[in-house]
Amino acid sequence: MHKAVILARGLGKRMREEENGLQLDPAQMEVAKLGLKGMIPIGRRFLDYLLSALADAGYTDVCLVVAPEHDLVRRYYEEEVKITRLRLHYAVQEEPRGTADAVAAAQDFAGNDYFLAINSDNYYPVEALRALREVEGSAVALFEQESMIAQSNISPERIRQFAVGLTNGDCRLVRILEKPLPEVLEKLPRPLWVSMNCWRFGPSIFEGCRHIRPSPRGELELTDAVQYAIDHLGERFRVVPIRAGVLDLTRRSDIQAVARFLKNVPVNL
Protein backbone atom coordinates (compact mmCIF):
# COMPACT_ATOMS: atom_id res chain seq x y z
CA MET A 1 0.00 0.00 0.00
CA HIS A 2 1.52 3.30 -1.06
CA LYS A 3 -1.50 5.65 -1.21
CA ALA A 4 -2.76 7.97 1.54
CA VAL A 5 -5.79 10.25 1.69
CA ILE A 6 -5.79 13.29 3.99
CA LEU A 7 -9.17 14.77 4.88
CA ALA A 8 -8.51 18.52 4.68
CA ARG A 9 -11.95 19.83 3.70
CA GLY A 10 -13.41 20.65 7.14
CA LEU A 11 -14.83 24.05 7.97
CA GLY A 12 -12.52 24.52 10.95
CA LYS A 13 -15.26 26.12 13.03
CA ARG A 14 -13.46 25.68 16.34
CA MET A 15 -10.18 26.99 14.89
CA ARG A 16 -11.97 30.13 13.68
CA GLU A 17 -13.35 30.85 17.15
CA GLU A 18 -11.50 33.50 19.18
CA GLU A 19 -10.21 32.50 22.62
CA ASN A 20 -9.82 35.10 25.36
CA GLY A 21 -6.25 36.04 26.22
CA LEU A 22 -4.74 33.87 23.48
CA GLN A 23 -1.99 35.48 21.40
CA LEU A 24 -1.13 34.21 17.92
CA ASP A 25 1.43 35.68 15.57
CA PRO A 26 0.02 37.46 12.49
CA ALA A 27 0.66 34.53 10.12
CA GLN A 28 -1.06 32.06 12.45
CA MET A 29 -3.98 34.43 12.99
CA GLU A 30 -4.51 34.85 9.25
CA VAL A 31 -4.78 31.10 8.65
CA ALA A 32 -6.77 30.45 11.84
CA LYS A 33 -9.43 32.90 10.65
CA LEU A 34 -9.80 30.77 7.50
CA GLY A 35 -10.14 27.56 9.54
CA LEU A 36 -7.40 25.84 7.50
CA LYS A 37 -5.93 23.85 10.35
CA GLY A 38 -3.43 21.93 8.25
CA MET A 39 -1.90 25.16 6.98
CA ILE A 40 -1.24 26.69 10.41
CA PRO A 41 2.44 27.75 10.49
CA ILE A 42 4.35 26.33 13.47
CA GLY A 43 7.86 26.65 12.09
CA ARG A 44 6.60 24.78 9.03
CA ARG A 45 3.01 24.37 7.95
CA PHE A 46 1.37 21.68 10.09
CA LEU A 47 0.63 19.59 6.99
CA ASP A 48 4.35 19.52 6.16
CA TYR A 49 5.01 17.48 9.29
CA LEU A 50 2.23 15.05 8.44
CA LEU A 51 3.40 14.64 4.84
CA SER A 52 6.97 14.09 6.00
CA ALA A 53 5.77 11.40 8.42
CA LEU A 54 3.90 9.68 5.58
CA ALA A 55 7.04 9.65 3.45
CA ASP A 56 9.03 8.26 6.40
CA ALA A 57 6.44 5.48 6.69
CA GLY A 58 6.87 4.51 3.02
CA TYR A 59 3.94 6.21 1.29
CA THR A 60 4.58 7.68 -2.15
CA ASP A 61 1.22 9.13 -3.29
CA VAL A 62 -0.95 11.41 -1.17
CA CYS A 63 -4.36 12.85 -2.03
CA LEU A 64 -5.50 16.00 -0.22
CA VAL A 65 -9.30 16.25 -0.06
CA VAL A 66 -9.97 19.99 -0.16
CA ALA A 67 -12.76 22.50 -0.68
CA PRO A 68 -13.23 24.21 -4.06
CA GLU A 69 -11.97 27.48 -2.55
CA HIS A 70 -8.84 26.05 -0.90
CA ASP A 71 -6.40 27.61 -3.37
CA LEU A 72 -4.00 28.42 -0.53
CA VAL A 73 -3.21 24.73 -0.13
CA ARG A 74 -2.60 24.14 -3.84
CA ARG A 75 -0.52 27.28 -4.30
CA TYR A 76 1.67 26.46 -1.32
CA TYR A 77 2.52 22.94 -2.47
CA GLU A 78 2.72 23.76 -6.16
CA GLU A 79 4.62 27.06 -5.99
CA GLU A 80 6.34 27.48 -2.61
CA VAL A 81 7.57 24.04 -1.55
CA LYS A 82 9.74 21.54 -3.38
CA ILE A 83 8.50 17.98 -2.86
CA THR A 84 10.73 15.08 -3.90
CA ARG A 85 9.60 12.16 -1.72
CA LEU A 86 5.88 12.26 -2.50
CA ARG A 87 3.50 12.82 -5.38
CA LEU A 88 0.60 15.07 -4.35
CA HIS A 89 -2.90 14.71 -5.79
CA TYR A 90 -6.10 16.59 -5.03
CA ALA A 91 -9.77 15.67 -4.72
CA VAL A 92 -12.50 18.25 -4.26
CA GLN A 93 -15.31 17.74 -1.77
CA GLU A 94 -17.88 20.20 -3.06
CA GLU A 95 -19.83 20.58 0.20
CA PRO A 96 -18.83 19.83 3.81
CA ARG A 97 -21.15 16.83 4.11
CA GLY A 98 -19.06 14.80 6.54
CA THR A 99 -16.06 12.49 6.70
CA ALA A 100 -17.64 9.66 4.69
CA ASP A 101 -18.39 12.08 1.87
CA ALA A 102 -14.78 13.32 2.06
CA VAL A 103 -13.42 9.79 1.68
CA ALA A 104 -15.83 9.16 -1.20
CA ALA A 105 -14.39 12.19 -3.00
CA ALA A 106 -11.05 10.35 -3.25
CA GLN A 107 -12.44 7.27 -5.02
CA ASP A 108 -10.86 8.07 -8.38
CA PHE A 109 -7.48 8.49 -6.68
CA ALA A 110 -7.79 5.24 -4.71
CA GLY A 111 -9.15 3.10 -7.54
CA ASN A 112 -9.12 -0.55 -6.45
CA ASP A 113 -6.09 -0.13 -4.20
CA TYR A 114 -5.94 -0.16 -0.43
CA PHE A 115 -5.21 3.26 1.01
CA LEU A 116 -4.64 5.09 4.27
CA ALA A 117 -7.22 7.68 5.41
CA ILE A 118 -6.32 10.21 8.10
CA ASN A 119 -7.23 13.68 9.38
CA SER A 120 -5.37 16.83 8.38
CA ASP A 121 -5.46 18.23 11.92
CA ASN A 122 -3.76 15.28 13.63
CA TYR A 123 -0.09 14.31 13.67
CA TYR A 124 0.20 10.53 13.88
CA PRO A 125 3.30 8.59 14.97
CA VAL A 126 5.21 7.10 12.07
CA GLU A 127 4.91 3.65 13.66
CA ALA A 128 1.11 3.77 13.27
CA LEU A 129 1.28 4.93 9.64
CA ARG A 130 3.84 2.25 8.79
CA ALA A 131 1.96 -0.51 10.63
CA LEU A 132 -1.20 0.14 8.61
CA ARG A 133 0.78 0.07 5.38
CA GLU A 134 2.26 -3.31 6.22
CA VAL A 135 -0.83 -5.28 7.35
CA GLU A 136 -3.23 -7.00 4.97
CA GLY A 137 -6.88 -6.19 4.29
CA SER A 138 -8.83 -3.42 6.01
CA ALA A 139 -7.58 -2.17 9.36
CA VAL A 140 -7.73 0.60 11.95
CA ALA A 141 -5.07 1.94 14.28
CA LEU A 142 -6.42 2.30 17.81
CA PHE A 143 -4.45 4.22 20.43
CA GLU A 144 -4.20 3.18 24.07
CA GLN A 145 -6.03 5.79 26.13
CA GLU A 146 -3.37 6.09 28.84
CA SER A 147 -0.61 6.52 26.24
CA MET A 148 -2.68 9.23 24.59
CA ILE A 149 -3.01 11.03 27.92
CA ALA A 150 0.74 10.79 28.59
CA GLN A 151 2.08 11.53 25.09
CA SER A 152 -0.27 13.99 23.37
CA ASN A 153 -1.21 17.65 23.75
CA ILE A 154 -4.86 16.77 24.41
CA SER A 155 -6.31 17.14 27.88
CA PRO A 156 -7.31 13.93 29.71
CA GLU A 157 -10.90 15.24 29.87
CA ARG A 158 -11.10 15.50 26.09
CA ILE A 159 -9.42 12.15 25.51
CA ARG A 160 -11.92 10.41 27.79
CA GLN A 161 -14.70 11.70 25.51
CA PHE A 162 -13.14 10.29 22.33
CA ALA A 163 -14.60 7.35 20.45
CA VAL A 164 -13.48 3.93 21.66
CA GLY A 165 -12.98 0.84 19.53
CA LEU A 166 -14.70 -2.37 20.59
CA THR A 167 -12.95 -5.55 19.48
CA ASN A 168 -13.53 -9.26 19.59
CA GLY A 169 -11.09 -11.87 20.84
CA ASP A 170 -9.51 -12.12 17.39
CA CYS A 171 -8.28 -8.48 17.32
CA ARG A 172 -11.02 -7.53 14.88
CA LEU A 173 -13.08 -4.37 15.13
CA VAL A 174 -16.70 -4.85 16.16
CA ARG A 175 -17.80 -1.23 16.54
CA ILE A 176 -16.57 2.30 17.12
CA LEU A 177 -18.38 3.61 20.18
CA GLU A 178 -18.89 7.36 19.67
CA LYS A 179 -19.00 9.72 22.67
CA PRO A 180 -19.31 6.90 25.23
CA LEU A 181 -20.96 7.75 28.53
CA PRO A 182 -18.78 7.41 31.67
CA GLU A 183 -20.95 4.59 33.02
CA VAL A 184 -20.49 2.70 29.74
CA LEU A 185 -16.72 3.20 29.75
CA GLU A 186 -16.55 1.97 33.32
CA LYS A 187 -17.81 -1.44 32.25
CA LEU A 188 -15.40 -1.90 29.35
CA PRO A 189 -12.24 -4.02 29.77
CA ARG A 190 -8.91 -2.23 30.14
CA PRO A 191 -6.97 -0.87 28.46
CA LEU A 192 -9.31 1.33 26.43
CA TRP A 193 -8.41 1.89 22.78
CA VAL A 194 -9.19 5.31 21.28
CA SER A 195 -10.06 5.89 17.62
CA MET A 196 -8.26 8.85 16.02
CA ASN A 197 -9.58 8.32 12.50
CA CYS A 198 -6.55 6.41 11.24
CA TRP A 199 -7.76 3.77 8.78
CA ARG A 200 -6.61 1.34 6.11
CA PHE A 201 -9.43 0.98 3.58
CA GLY A 202 -10.14 -1.09 0.51
CA PRO A 203 -12.75 -0.49 -2.22
CA SER A 204 -15.59 -1.70 0.01
CA ILE A 205 -15.53 1.55 1.98
CA PHE A 206 -16.91 3.42 -1.02
CA GLU A 207 -19.98 1.20 -1.11
CA GLY A 208 -20.40 1.86 2.60
CA CYS A 209 -20.18 5.61 1.98
CA ARG A 210 -22.89 5.36 -0.68
CA HIS A 211 -25.38 3.46 1.50
CA ILE A 212 -25.40 5.40 4.76
CA ARG A 213 -27.71 8.23 5.73
CA PRO A 214 -26.85 11.49 7.52
CA SER A 215 -26.30 11.24 11.26
CA PRO A 216 -28.35 13.25 13.78
CA ARG A 217 -25.96 16.16 13.23
CA GLY A 218 -26.69 16.06 9.50
CA GLU A 219 -23.38 14.61 8.28
CA LEU A 220 -22.31 11.44 6.51
CA GLU A 221 -20.08 9.87 9.14
CA LEU A 222 -17.11 7.67 8.25
CA THR A 223 -17.74 5.45 11.27
CA ASP A 224 -21.23 4.71 9.89
CA ALA A 225 -19.71 3.69 6.55
CA VAL A 226 -17.28 1.41 8.38
CA GLN A 227 -20.11 -0.16 10.35
CA TYR A 228 -22.07 -0.72 7.14
CA ALA A 229 -19.04 -2.46 5.61
CA ILE A 230 -18.75 -4.70 8.69
CA ASP A 231 -22.47 -5.52 9.06
CA HIS A 232 -23.58 -5.73 5.42
CA LEU A 233 -20.50 -6.34 3.28
CA GLY A 234 -18.68 -8.77 5.55
CA GLU A 235 -15.59 -6.57 5.74
CA ARG A 236 -13.24 -7.47 8.57
CA PHE A 237 -11.13 -4.69 10.09
CA ARG A 238 -7.95 -5.78 11.81
CA VAL A 239 -7.11 -3.70 14.89
CA VAL A 240 -3.55 -2.38 15.05
CA PRO A 241 -2.89 -1.38 18.69
CA ILE A 242 -0.58 1.60 19.17
CA ARG A 243 0.86 2.73 22.48
CA ALA A 244 1.76 6.28 21.51
CA GLY A 245 0.17 9.71 21.40
CA VAL A 246 -1.45 11.65 18.57
CA LEU A 247 -1.21 15.44 18.36
CA ASP A 248 -4.40 17.41 17.79
CA LEU A 249 -4.73 20.86 16.20
CA THR A 250 -8.43 21.60 16.61
CA ARG A 251 -8.44 24.94 18.43
CA ARG A 252 -6.22 28.00 18.54
CA SER A 253 -5.20 27.02 22.07
CA ASP A 254 -3.67 23.81 20.63
CA ILE A 255 -1.16 25.66 18.45
CA GLN A 256 1.47 26.45 21.08
CA ALA A 257 1.51 22.94 22.54
CA VAL A 258 1.69 21.26 19.13
CA ALA A 259 4.55 23.58 18.15
CA ARG A 260 6.48 22.48 21.26
CA PHE A 261 5.96 18.79 20.45
CA LEU A 262 7.11 19.25 16.83
CA LYS A 263 9.92 21.73 17.48
CA ASN A 264 12.72 19.23 16.87
CA VAL A 265 10.91 17.01 14.37
CA PRO A 266 12.66 17.22 10.98
CA VAL A 267 10.63 17.78 7.82
CA ASN A 268 11.75 16.13 4.60
CA LEU A 269 9.29 16.36 1.74
C-alpha positions in Angstrom: 0.0 0.0 0.0 1.5 3.3 -1.1 -1.5 5.7 -1.2 -2.8 8.0 1.5 -5.8 10.3 1.7 -5.8 13.3 4.0 -9.2 14.8 4.9 -8.5 18.5 4.7 -12.0 19.8 3.7 -13.4 20.6 7.1 -14.8 24.1 8.0 -12.5 24.5 11.0 -15.3 26.1 13.0 -13.5 25.7 16.3 -10.2 27.0 14.9 -12.0 30.1 13.7 -13.4 30.9 17.2 -11.5 33.5 19.2 -10.2 32.5 22.6 -9.8 35.1 25.4 -6.3 36.0 26.2 -4.7 33.9 23.5 -2.0 35.5 21.4 -1.1 34.2 17.9 1.4 35.7 15.6 0.0 37.5 12.5 0.7 34.5 10.1 -1.1 32.1 12.5 -4.0 34.4 13.0 -4.5 34.9 9.2 -4.8 31.1 8.7 -6.8 30.4 11.8 -9.4 32.9 10.6 -9.8 30.8 7.5 -10.1 27.6 9.5 -7.4 25.8 7.5 -5.9 23.9 10.3 -3.4 21.9 8.2 -1.9 25.2 7.0 -1.2 26.7 10.4 2.4 27.8 10.5 4.4 26.3 13.5 7.9 26.6 12.1 6.6 24.8 9.0 3.0 24.4 8.0 1.4 21.7 10.1 0.6 19.6 7.0 4.3 19.5 6.2 5.0 17.5 9.3 2.2 15.1 8.4 3.4 14.6 4.8 7.0 14.1 6.0 5.8 11.4 8.4 3.9 9.7 5.6 7.0 9.7 3.4 9.0 8.3 6.4 6.4 5.5 6.7 6.9 4.5 3.0 3.9 6.2 1.3 4.6 7.7 -2.2 1.2 9.1 -3.3 -1.0 11.4 -1.2 -4.4 12.9 -2.0 -5.5 16.0 -0.2 -9.3 16.2 -0.1 -10.0 20.0 -0.2 -12.8 22.5 -0.7 -13.2 24.2 -4.1 -12.0 27.5 -2.6 -8.8 26.1 -0.9 -6.4 27.6 -3.4 -4.0 28.4 -0.5 -3.2 24.7 -0.1 -2.6 24.1 -3.8 -0.5 27.3 -4.3 1.7 26.5 -1.3 2.5 22.9 -2.5 2.7 23.8 -6.2 4.6 27.1 -6.0 6.3 27.5 -2.6 7.6 24.0 -1.6 9.7 21.5 -3.4 8.5 18.0 -2.9 10.7 15.1 -3.9 9.6 12.2 -1.7 5.9 12.3 -2.5 3.5 12.8 -5.4 0.6 15.1 -4.3 -2.9 14.7 -5.8 -6.1 16.6 -5.0 -9.8 15.7 -4.7 -12.5 18.3 -4.3 -15.3 17.7 -1.8 -17.9 20.2 -3.1 -19.8 20.6 0.2 -18.8 19.8 3.8 -21.2 16.8 4.1 -19.1 14.8 6.5 -16.1 12.5 6.7 -17.6 9.7 4.7 -18.4 12.1 1.9 -14.8 13.3 2.1 -13.4 9.8 1.7 -15.8 9.2 -1.2 -14.4 12.2 -3.0 -11.0 10.4 -3.3 -12.4 7.3 -5.0 -10.9 8.1 -8.4 -7.5 8.5 -6.7 -7.8 5.2 -4.7 -9.2 3.1 -7.5 -9.1 -0.5 -6.5 -6.1 -0.1 -4.2 -5.9 -0.2 -0.4 -5.2 3.3 1.0 -4.6 5.1 4.3 -7.2 7.7 5.4 -6.3 10.2 8.1 -7.2 13.7 9.4 -5.4 16.8 8.4 -5.5 18.2 11.9 -3.8 15.3 13.6 -0.1 14.3 13.7 0.2 10.5 13.9 3.3 8.6 15.0 5.2 7.1 12.1 4.9 3.6 13.7 1.1 3.8 13.3 1.3 4.9 9.6 3.8 2.3 8.8 2.0 -0.5 10.6 -1.2 0.1 8.6 0.8 0.1 5.4 2.3 -3.3 6.2 -0.8 -5.3 7.3 -3.2 -7.0 5.0 -6.9 -6.2 4.3 -8.8 -3.4 6.0 -7.6 -2.2 9.4 -7.7 0.6 11.9 -5.1 1.9 14.3 -6.4 2.3 17.8 -4.5 4.2 20.4 -4.2 3.2 24.1 -6.0 5.8 26.1 -3.4 6.1 28.8 -0.6 6.5 26.2 -2.7 9.2 24.6 -3.0 11.0 27.9 0.7 10.8 28.6 2.1 11.5 25.1 -0.3 14.0 23.4 -1.2 17.7 23.7 -4.9 16.8 24.4 -6.3 17.1 27.9 -7.3 13.9 29.7 -10.9 15.2 29.9 -11.1 15.5 26.1 -9.4 12.2 25.5 -11.9 10.4 27.8 -14.7 11.7 25.5 -13.1 10.3 22.3 -14.6 7.3 20.4 -13.5 3.9 21.7 -13.0 0.8 19.5 -14.7 -2.4 20.6 -12.9 -5.5 19.5 -13.5 -9.3 19.6 -11.1 -11.9 20.8 -9.5 -12.1 17.4 -8.3 -8.5 17.3 -11.0 -7.5 14.9 -13.1 -4.4 15.1 -16.7 -4.8 16.2 -17.8 -1.2 16.5 -16.6 2.3 17.1 -18.4 3.6 20.2 -18.9 7.4 19.7 -19.0 9.7 22.7 -19.3 6.9 25.2 -21.0 7.8 28.5 -18.8 7.4 31.7 -21.0 4.6 33.0 -20.5 2.7 29.7 -16.7 3.2 29.7 -16.6 2.0 33.3 -17.8 -1.4 32.3 -15.4 -1.9 29.3 -12.2 -4.0 29.8 -8.9 -2.2 30.1 -7.0 -0.9 28.5 -9.3 1.3 26.4 -8.4 1.9 22.8 -9.2 5.3 21.3 -10.1 5.9 17.6 -8.3 8.9 16.0 -9.6 8.3 12.5 -6.5 6.4 11.2 -7.8 3.8 8.8 -6.6 1.3 6.1 -9.4 1.0 3.6 -10.1 -1.1 0.5 -12.7 -0.5 -2.2 -15.6 -1.7 0.0 -15.5 1.6 2.0 -16.9 3.4 -1.0 -20.0 1.2 -1.1 -20.4 1.9 2.6 -20.2 5.6 2.0 -22.9 5.4 -0.7 -25.4 3.5 1.5 -25.4 5.4 4.8 -27.7 8.2 5.7 -26.8 11.5 7.5 -26.3 11.2 11.3 -28.3 13.3 13.8 -26.0 16.2 13.2 -26.7 16.1 9.5 -23.4 14.6 8.3 -22.3 11.4 6.5 -20.1 9.9 9.1 -17.1 7.7 8.3 -17.7 5.4 11.3 -21.2 4.7 9.9 -19.7 3.7 6.5 -17.3 1.4 8.4 -20.1 -0.2 10.4 -22.1 -0.7 7.1 -19.0 -2.5 5.6 -18.7 -4.7 8.7 -22.5 -5.5 9.1 -23.6 -5.7 5.4 -20.5 -6.3 3.3 -18.7 -8.8 5.6 -15.6 -6.6 5.7 -13.2 -7.5 8.6 -11.1 -4.7 10.1 -8.0 -5.8 11.8 -7.1 -3.7 14.9 -3.6 -2.4 15.0 -2.9 -1.4 18.7 -0.6 1.6 19.2 0.9 2.7 22.5 1.8 6.3 21.5 0.2 9.7 21.4 -1.4 11.7 18.6 -1.2 15.4 18.4 -4.4 17.4 17.8 -4.7 20.9 16.2 -8.4 21.6 16.6 -8.4 24.9 18.4 -6.2 28.0 18.5 -5.2 27.0 22.1 -3.7 23.8 20.6 -1.2 25.7 18.4 1.5 26.4 21.1 1.5 22.9 22.5 1.7 21.3 19.1 4.5 23.6 18.2 6.5 22.5 21.3 6.0 18.8 20.4 7.1 19.3 16.8 9.9 21.7 17.5 12.7 19.2 16.9 10.9 17.0 14.4 12.7 17.2 11.0 10.6 17.8 7.8 11.8 16.1 4.6 9.3 16.4 1.7 
